[in-house]
Amino acid sequence: MEILSGIISKVIEYTVEPVGRQVDRMKHRVDEVERNGKGVETDVQNWRTEADGITQEAEKILGIEGQATTKCFHGVCPNLVSHHQFSRKSAKLANKIELHAQIDFPSVSYEAPVEDICAIPSQEYMAFESRAPMLKEIMEELLSFLVLSVYFRFGRSDLVVYFG
């Protein structure tokens, strides 16, 4: 029984833990991509879904480990059928994990399409004659500053001082 638990711990150490670390790294990369407003590639999303499935399968197999260590004939001899089934399932899972861990993605994200922004004219807005001179004065001030900034190289801070 101690041999079986030693084998199981080595299988977990060499297969499940590295994939768990890789899944965590990929999750961090995907979270970073989503924070930056980019889209996540569908291959990466599928890989994460498969990785979650493999993790659940590994947890299920580890739950079966307790059943595999049971003995038959009231503890006289080991239950060889359970041991055999457990070893087959764990070997298949180890192969699946190794294949899954070898997948590498050239890119995790893509640029999200830019949404079109358009001004919707309001039916409630009415152009009053009293607003026209004020608008004209604002436009003249902006134009004079822009002309000065082109010739004399004013910056943004000068703009704040000028209009502030």
Helices and strands as residue ranges (DSSP letters): H 2-11, I 12-16, H 17-35, E 39-40, H 42-68, E 71-72, E 77-78, H 80-101, E 109-110, H 131-152, H 156-163
